[in-house]
Amino acid sequence: MVNFAQRTGQTNGLRKLNDVRCAGCRGMVEAIDSAYRSGGHIVGGELSAGRLRELPLDFGAEWAAFANARTAPQTVVRQDGTKEKHDGAPFDLYTYVDWADGWSMRWLRTPS
């Protein structure tokens, strides 16, 4: 869902997956919205995650997991043609989800 939102600027589906308490989720949606709202677009930046390992529960979540993940190089192209480049890199993904008429992201952290 994140990769689709970055590629298209369509964040409604991603927004629906995010619990209102997930600050990391809001930040991700806001960054995508900002690029597209100003007439720009995003190239690259695809996220991929390895094997999920279950974590002890916290943050009021019903399921939690950790994964080694990676982001591909990304370029945010602004309406005026300026480019903001980000190197791809590995990172640790901690995710806590909850079920309420569908799964939603309760808490997300990418500390590395």
DATADA-V287778 format. One record per residue. N is the residue number from 1. OMEGA is omega in whole degrees, 0 to 359 (999 if undefined). D_FIRST is the distance of its C-alpha to the first C-alpha in whole Angstrom. Layout:
# DATADA-V287778
n = {N | N}
omega = {OMEGA | OMEGA}
d_first = {D_FIRST | D_FIRST}
This chain:
# DATADA-V287778
n = {1 | 2 | 3 | 4 | 5 | 6 | 7 | 8 | 9 | 10 | 11 | 12 | 13 | 14 | 15 | 16 | 17 | 18 | 19 | 20 | 21 | 22 | 23 | 24 | 25 | 26 | 27 | 28 | 29 | 30 | 31 | 32 | 33 | 34 | 35 | 36 | 37 | 38 | 39 | 40 | 41 | 42 | 43 | 44 | 45 | 46 | 47 | 48 | 49 | 50 | 51 | 52 | 53 | 54 | 55 | 56 | 57 | 58 | 59 | 60 | 61 | 62 | 63 | 64 | 65 | 66 | 67 | 68 | 69 | 70 | 71 | 72 | 73 | 74 | 75 | 76 | 77 | 78 | 79 | 80 | 81 | 82 | 83 | 84 | 85 | 86 | 87 | 88 | 89 | 90 | 91 | 92 | 93 | 94 | 95 | 96 | 97 | 98 | 99 | 100 | 101 | 102 | 103 | 104 | 105 | 106 | 107 | 108 | 109 | 110 | 111 | 112}
omega = {179 | 181 | 177 | 182 | 179 | 183 | 188 | 186 | 180 | 186 | 183 | 180 | 179 | 179 | 180 | 180 | 187 | 174 | 182 | 181 | 185 | 182 | 178 | 178 | 179 | 180 | 179 | 179 | 180 | 180 | 179 | 179 | 182 | 181 | 184 | 180 | 181 | 178 | 179 | 177 | 182 | 177 | 178 | 179 | 182 | 178 | 173 | 182 | 177 | 182 | 177 | 174 | 183 | 179 | 171 | 182 | 178 | 176 | 180 | 183 | 177 | 177 | 181 | 181 | 175 | 174 | 167 | 185 | 180 | 172 | 178 | 175 | 185 | 173 | 174 | 182 | 180 | 181 | 181 | 177 | 177 | 184 | 176 | 185 | 177 | 177 | 171 | 182 | 173 | 175 | 176 | 182 | 175 | 184 | 179 | 185 | 183 | 178 | 174 | 186 | 181 | 180 | 174 | 180 | 180 | 184 | 181 | 178 | 177 | 190 | 185 | 999}
d_first = {0 | 4 | 5 | 5 | 6 | 9 | 10 | 11 | 11 | 10 | 9 | 10 | 7 | 6 | 10 | 10 | 9 | 11 | 15 | 17 | 19 | 16 | 17 | 15 | 12 | 14 | 15 | 12 | 11 | 15 | 15 | 12 | 14 | 17 | 17 | 16 | 19 | 21 | 21 | 20 | 17 | 15 | 15 | 14 | 13 | 10 | 10 | 11 | 13 | 16 | 18 | 17 | 20 | 21 | 22 | 25 | 24 | 24 | 22 | 23 | 20 | 21 | 19 | 18 | 18 | 18 | 17 | 18 | 15 | 15 | 14 | 15 | 18 | 17 | 19 | 18 | 21 | 22 | 24 | 27 | 26 | 26 | 24 | 22 | 22 | 20 | 21 | 18 | 19 | 19 | 18 | 18 | 16 | 17 | 15 | 16 | 15 | 17 | 17 | 19 | 18 | 15 | 13 | 12 | 12 | 16 | 16 | 15 | 17 | 17 | 21 | 22}
